[in-house]
Amino acid sequence: MTRPLPDALLQVPHRRDVPFSKLTTLGVGGLCHWLFEPTTEAEAQTFVRACAQEGLPWRVLGGGSNLVVLGDVTTPVLRLALPKTVQREGNTLCATASHGHIALAEAAATIGLSGLEFASGIPGSLGGAIRMNAGAYGREWVEVLARYRFLTPEGDLVEKAPEPGEFRYRWSFLTGGRVILSATAALAEGDPAGIRARVAEFRGKRGTSQPLSKRNAGCIFKNPPGQSAGRLIDQAGLKGLRIGDAEVSPEHANFLVNHGKATAAEFAELMARVQAAVAERWGVALEPEVEIWRDDPDGSSSGH
Ligand SMILES: Cc1cc2nc3c(=O)[nH]c(=O)nc-3n(C[C@H](O)[C@H](O)[C@H](O)COP(=O)(O)OP(=O)(O)OC[C@H]3O[C@@H](n4cnc5c(N)ncnc54)[C@H](O)[C@@H]3O)c2cc1C
């Protein structure tokens, strides 16, 4: 992006040229040219308002656990750096969007509140989890979400309870320049030992089925209707296919892993090879489940 950024935006704490290898769990990508890290809701509001006034495209980043970044990103990126607070009121827990998702599930378990056990192995931030309506083992966020607070694309603050149509499988309407600031979960009192046992059971399942010792972005492709992307990839003989440091995990075919120095180009090629092989073998077009970020070839990027 060659366009100068407005002064109001530059008031918000920011860093230049931060490698996406430090901002994402997969560790692939180029540089984040402008990383804005507001430490208060007011600073986040300033960011969104300044971008809206200038018509500037931008993106929002959480823990970077559902992202594959294929190159440099020149549009401003917002990553909330709010204090990581959790407040209990009765059986509800309210946390800021910057809070670690797994840490929040652990906090609930520690105080004997049940309902977030499903979240105990899903990395990233609370904001990213709400945006994605993250879920596992038959549960998802919208089932426990009591209220949430967010900025509109114009920078107005809204706090509300979820309504029908706002959340569905791994999707929410909180895109297009909306920024989740905090969320409240309605939980239930439970037996702490039972909660811890469920958390341990879920973690154990992940430990045996996912390549957690290597950098990854979770499941890369969506399951086509009625089918398993992992099985299609596995049965196309692609486990272990490696391009440079990017590999189709031998443990779980829908996890593409970074052995340490994978480049964006290697990762893009590996994804394309998997899609082409599955299309040829099974006639199925695999769609990414992860979000893909890259600048458009003309040097701009679509934003949000
Ligand atoms: C090992 C592993 C296991 C995983 N297992 C699961 C699983 O079981 N279930 C599951 O659902 N997911 C899973 N994931 C995917 C991922 O962890 C979730 O989607 C997670 O909720 C993403 O959160 P994040 O903060 O990392 O978001 P990011 O990856 O940073 O961003 C994801 C999306 O959320 C948006 N976003 C982030 N923060 C905000 C905000 N404050 N306001 C508005 N939008 C925002 C981003 O713009 C982007 O569109 C897994 C990932 C890994 C690496």
Ligand as a Chemical Component Dictionary entry (heavy atoms), coordinates in Angstrom:
data_LIG
# 
_chem_comp.id                   LIG 
_chem_comp.type                 NON-POLYMER 
_chem_comp.pdbx_formal_charge   0 
_chem_comp.three_letter_code    LIG 
# 
loop_
_chem_comp_atom.comp_id 
_chem_comp_atom.atom_id 
_chem_comp_atom.alt_atom_id 
_chem_comp_atom.type_symbol 
_chem_comp_atom.charge 
_chem_comp_atom.model_Cartn_x 
_chem_comp_atom.model_Cartn_y 
_chem_comp_atom.model_Cartn_z 
_chem_comp_atom.pdbx_ordinal 
LIG C1  C1  C 0 -4.127  -27.280 16.284 1  
LIG C2  C2  C 0 -5.403  -26.562 15.914 2  
LIG C3  C3  C 0 -6.622  -27.129 16.239 3  
LIG C4  C4  C 0 -7.806  -26.458 15.920 4  
LIG N1  N1  N 0 -8.975  -27.047 16.260 5  
LIG C5  C5  C 0 -10.136 -26.405 16.009 6  
LIG C6  C6  C 0 -11.379 -26.986 16.418 7  
LIG O1  O1  O 0 -11.448 -28.071 16.981 8  
LIG N2  N2  N 0 -12.515 -26.279 16.165 9  
LIG C7  C7  C 0 -12.493 -25.058 15.543 10 
LIG O2  O2  O 0 -13.563 -24.456 15.375 11 
LIG N3  N3  N 0 -11.322 -24.496 15.130 12 
LIG C8  C8  C 0 -10.149 -25.131 15.355 13 
LIG N4  N4  N 0 -8.975  -24.568 14.944 14 
LIG C9  C9  C 0 -8.979  -23.321 14.164 15 
LIG C10 C10 C 0 -8.800  -22.039 15.009 16 
LIG O3  O3  O 0 -8.101  -22.315 16.201 17 
LIG C11 C11 C 0 -10.138 -21.396 15.365 18 
LIG O4  O4  O 0 -10.845 -21.034 14.207 19 
LIG C12 C12 C 0 -9.951  -20.149 16.237 20 
LIG O5  O5  O 0 -11.171 -19.823 16.834 21 
LIG C13 C13 C 0 -9.403  -18.949 15.485 22 
LIG O6  O6  O 0 -9.092  -17.939 16.447 23 
LIG P1  P1  P 0 -7.884  -16.921 16.207 24 
LIG O7  O7  O 0 -7.913  -15.923 17.298 25 
LIG O8  O8  O 0 -6.611  -17.643 16.035 26 
LIG O9  O9  O 0 -8.343  -16.238 14.856 27 
LIG P2  P2  P 0 -7.443  -15.839 13.598 28 
LIG O10 O10 O 0 -6.913  -17.075 12.966 29 
LIG O11 O11 O 0 -6.492  -14.778 13.952 30 
LIG O12 O12 O 0 -8.571  -15.231 12.662 31 
LIG C14 C14 C 0 -9.648  -16.042 12.202 32 
LIG C15 C15 C 0 -10.751 -15.129 11.708 33 
LIG O13 O13 O 0 -11.293 -14.400 12.801 34 
LIG C16 C16 C 0 -11.202 -12.992 12.553 35 
LIG N5  N5  N 0 -10.997 -12.353 13.846 36 
LIG C17 C17 C 0 -10.009 -12.591 14.754 37 
LIG N6  N6  N 0 -10.185 -11.816 15.848 38 
LIG C18 C18 C 0 -11.301 -11.069 15.628 39 
LIG C19 C19 C 0 -12.000 -10.081 16.369 40 
LIG N7  N7  N 0 -11.610 -9.676  17.572 41 
LIG N8  N8  N 0 -13.111 -9.523  15.806 42 
LIG C20 C20 C 0 -13.546 -9.906  14.591 43 
LIG N9  N9  N 0 -12.924 -10.842 13.841 44 
LIG C21 C21 C 0 -11.825 -11.416 14.354 45 
LIG C22 C22 C 0 -10.066 -12.845 11.553 46 
LIG O14 O14 O 0 -10.180 -11.678 10.779 47 
LIG C23 C23 C 0 -10.254 -14.076 10.708 48 
LIG O15 O15 O 0 -11.303 -13.845 9.795  49 
LIG C24 C24 C 0 -7.769  -25.218 15.251 50 
LIG C25 C25 C 0 -6.530  -24.645 14.921 51 
LIG C26 C26 C 0 -5.365  -25.298 15.252 52 
LIG C27 C27 C 0 -4.041  -24.656 14.898 53 
# 
loop_
_chem_comp_bond.comp_id 
_chem_comp_bond.atom_id_1 
_chem_comp_bond.atom_id_2 
_chem_comp_bond.value_order 
_chem_comp_bond.pdbx_ordinal 
LIG C1  C2  SING 1  
LIG C2  C3  SING 2  
LIG C2  C26 DOUB 3  
LIG C3  C4  DOUB 4  
LIG C4  N1  SING 5  
LIG C4  C24 SING 6  
LIG N1  C5  DOUB 7  
LIG C5  C6  SING 8  
LIG C5  C8  SING 9  
LIG C6  O1  DOUB 10 
LIG C6  N2  SING 11 
LIG N2  C7  SING 12 
LIG C7  O2  DOUB 13 
LIG C7  N3  SING 14 
LIG N3  C8  DOUB 15 
LIG C8  N4  SING 16 
LIG N4  C9  SING 17 
LIG N4  C24 SING 18 
LIG C9  C10 SING 19 
LIG C10 O3  SING 20 
LIG C10 C11 SING 21 
LIG C11 O4  SING 22 
LIG C11 C12 SING 23 
LIG C12 O5  SING 24 
LIG C12 C13 SING 25 
LIG C13 O6  SING 26 
LIG O6  P1  SING 27 
LIG P1  O7  DOUB 28 
LIG P1  O8  SING 29 
LIG P1  O9  SING 30 
LIG O9  P2  SING 31 
LIG P2  O10 DOUB 32 
LIG P2  O11 SING 33 
LIG P2  O12 SING 34 
LIG O12 C14 SING 35 
LIG C14 C15 SING 36 
LIG C15 O13 SING 37 
LIG C15 C23 SING 38 
LIG O13 C16 SING 39 
LIG C16 N5  SING 40 
LIG C16 C22 SING 41 
LIG N5  C17 SING 42 
LIG N5  C21 SING 43 
LIG C17 N6  DOUB 44 
LIG N6  C18 SING 45 
LIG C18 C19 SING 46 
LIG C18 C21 DOUB 47 
LIG C19 N7  SING 48 
LIG C19 N8  DOUB 49 
LIG N8  C20 SING 50 
LIG C20 N9  DOUB 51 
LIG N9  C21 SING 52 
LIG C22 O14 SING 53 
LIG C22 C23 SING 54 
LIG C23 O15 SING 55 
LIG C24 C25 DOUB 56 
LIG C25 C26 SING 57 
LIG C26 C27 SING 58 
# 
